[in-house]
Amino acid sequence: MITLFVGLLLIAFCVFACLSNGLNWSVEIIRFLKGFGPCFAAFVGLIAVFIGFADIKDKKEAKKEAEKENESK
């Protein structure tokens, strides 16, 4: 229950910070997102590459195990 309250409070603060009659941080938030976007995209791309390599490795191992199983029969 407390986490729900904290989450709603943080969302309300975010909305208040973006409003022109609130903190009016909208320009700074957009500037942050413009700078953070490419870095985040590179990070997600790097993670995707690692997951892809692991998937290829797992498929090769599964194929080898299937071949060993077929040979033992």
Backbone bond lengths (Angstrom), bond angles and torsions (degrees), N, CA, C in turn:
res aa  C-N    CA-C-N  psi(-1)  N-CA   C-N-CA  omega(-1)  CA-C   N-CA-C  phi
1 M - - - 1.452 - - 1.528 111.19 -
2 I 1.331 115.73 -40.96 1.464 118.54 -179.16 1.528 110.66 -67.82
3 T 1.350 116.59 -34.51 1.464 118.46 179.25 1.526 111.44 -66.94
4 L 1.318 116.25 -36.10 1.458 120.21 176.53 1.526 110.26 -62.92
5 F 1.322 116.85 -43.58 1.458 121.40 178.74 1.525 111.24 -63.47
6 V 1.334 116.69 -44.46 1.467 120.11 179.50 1.526 110.35 -64.26
7 G 1.329 117.08 -40.54 1.460 120.24 178.54 1.520 112.46 -62.28
8 L 1.324 115.80 -44.77 1.467 119.56 177.97 1.522 111.37 -65.36
9 L 1.318 116.88 -37.13 1.463 121.07 178.15 1.529 110.94 -64.20
10 L 1.322 116.90 -41.91 1.466 119.95 178.76 1.526 112.14 -67.81
11 I 1.320 116.97 -38.31 1.469 119.94 175.99 1.520 110.44 -64.35
12 A 1.328 117.03 -41.71 1.462 120.65 178.27 1.529 110.62 -63.04
13 F 1.335 117.19 -40.04 1.460 119.91 177.29 1.522 111.14 -63.25
14 C 1.321 117.23 -40.72 1.465 121.23 179.15 1.524 110.80 -61.08
15 V 1.330 116.29 -44.94 1.467 120.37 178.59 1.521 110.12 -64.59
16 F 1.335 117.32 -43.40 1.462 121.58 179.84 1.527 110.87 -62.63
17 A 1.325 117.19 -38.72 1.462 120.60 -179.02 1.522 111.36 -67.31
18 C 1.325 118.04 -29.30 1.464 121.23 -178.46 1.523 113.09 -84.15
19 L 1.313 117.99 -21.50 1.465 120.88 -176.75 1.520 111.45 -68.07
20 S 1.330 115.95 145.64 1.467 119.86 -179.40 1.520 112.37 -69.48
21 N 1.321 118.64 -29.07 1.461 119.72 177.59 1.534 111.41 -94.94
22 G 1.338 117.47 4.51 1.459 122.79 175.78 1.517 108.48 -97.33
23 L 1.306 117.27 -124.43 1.463 121.03 179.39 1.516 112.71 -82.88
24 N 1.340 116.57 -17.58 1.469 123.06 178.23 1.532 111.54 56.69
25 W 1.323 115.93 47.01 1.451 121.23 177.64 1.522 111.96 -92.49
26 S 1.296 118.52 12.91 1.467 121.00 -173.24 1.529 112.09 -59.26
27 V 1.327 118.32 -39.40 1.465 120.97 -179.53 1.529 110.03 -65.89
28 E 1.326 116.66 -43.59 1.460 120.42 179.76 1.530 111.29 -67.33
29 I 1.319 117.06 -36.11 1.465 120.68 178.87 1.517 110.09 -66.22
30 I 1.321 117.13 -43.27 1.469 120.68 177.85 1.521 110.19 -63.37
31 R 1.329 117.50 -41.45 1.463 121.27 178.65 1.532 110.44 -62.21
32 F 1.319 116.69 -42.25 1.469 120.86 177.31 1.523 111.00 -61.96
33 L 1.332 116.97 -45.43 1.462 120.62 -178.90 1.525 111.51 -64.19
34 K 1.337 116.71 -35.87 1.465 120.15 177.83 1.525 110.84 -65.42
35 G 1.305 117.55 -36.97 1.461 120.62 179.23 1.516 112.88 -80.19
36 F 1.322 116.32 -33.92 1.460 121.29 -176.66 1.523 111.99 -79.59
37 G 1.312 117.72 -29.98 1.466 121.93 -175.89 1.521 114.13 -55.86
38 P 1.334 119.11 -53.44 1.469 119.36 179.98 1.530 113.14 -63.19
39 C 1.330 117.24 -38.44 1.470 120.21 178.24 1.522 110.27 -64.99
40 F 1.309 117.55 -41.81 1.459 121.72 178.91 1.527 110.83 -65.82
41 A 1.327 116.48 -39.88 1.465 120.45 178.51 1.530 110.72 -63.81
42 A 1.329 117.49 -40.70 1.462 120.69 177.89 1.522 110.62 -64.90
43 F 1.318 117.99 -41.05 1.459 121.90 179.14 1.525 111.08 -63.86
44 V 1.323 117.11 -46.07 1.463 121.13 179.37 1.531 110.00 -64.62
45 G 1.319 117.51 -39.00 1.457 121.17 177.19 1.519 111.90 -63.14
46 L 1.322 117.19 -40.62 1.458 121.55 178.06 1.523 111.02 -64.21
47 I 1.316 116.45 -42.69 1.464 120.82 177.28 1.530 109.87 -62.99
48 A 1.321 117.53 -41.20 1.466 121.10 179.19 1.526 111.34 -62.88
49 V 1.322 117.13 -38.47 1.469 120.78 178.23 1.529 109.73 -64.69
50 F 1.334 117.82 -44.72 1.466 120.69 178.39 1.527 111.14 -61.81
51 I 1.310 117.37 -41.37 1.464 120.95 178.07 1.528 110.12 -64.62
52 G 1.325 117.36 -39.74 1.463 121.27 178.13 1.517 111.87 -62.61
53 F 1.353 117.28 -43.81 1.460 120.13 177.71 1.526 110.77 -63.23
54 A 1.311 117.32 -42.26 1.467 120.71 179.35 1.524 110.96 -63.83
55 D 1.332 116.89 -38.17 1.460 120.91 178.82 1.532 111.01 -64.86
56 I 1.321 116.61 -43.15 1.463 120.64 177.77 1.526 110.17 -61.91
57 K 1.329 116.70 -44.15 1.465 121.21 178.96 1.529 110.63 -61.34
58 D 1.326 117.51 -43.72 1.468 121.51 179.54 1.522 111.43 -63.60
59 K 1.326 117.45 -39.53 1.467 120.44 178.84 1.518 111.34 -65.32
60 K 1.341 117.03 -39.38 1.457 120.09 177.53 1.523 110.92 -64.38
61 E 1.340 116.91 -42.51 1.464 120.65 178.38 1.523 111.27 -63.74
62 A 1.319 116.95 -42.07 1.463 120.48 179.69 1.529 110.56 -64.00
63 K 1.326 116.65 -37.60 1.462 120.48 178.88 1.521 110.44 -66.13
64 K 1.349 117.26 -41.92 1.459 120.89 178.42 1.527 111.04 -64.13
65 E 1.312 117.05 -42.40 1.462 120.87 178.80 1.528 111.29 -64.47
66 A 1.323 117.13 -38.83 1.462 120.47 178.12 1.526 110.56 -65.61
67 E 1.332 116.76 -38.98 1.462 120.31 177.95 1.528 111.09 -65.14
68 K 1.347 117.07 -41.69 1.466 120.88 178.14 1.531 110.60 -64.13
69 E 1.307 116.21 -38.56 1.468 120.78 179.31 1.527 110.26 -65.85
70 N 1.324 117.71 -40.41 1.464 121.94 178.89 1.528 111.16 -67.11
71 E 1.342 116.40 -35.85 1.454 120.14 179.63 1.529 111.49 -69.27
72 S 1.311 117.01 -35.18 1.470 120.34 -177.22 1.527 112.58 -75.01
73 K 1.309 117.82 -15.97 1.480 120.76 -179.58 1.463 111.09 -81.42
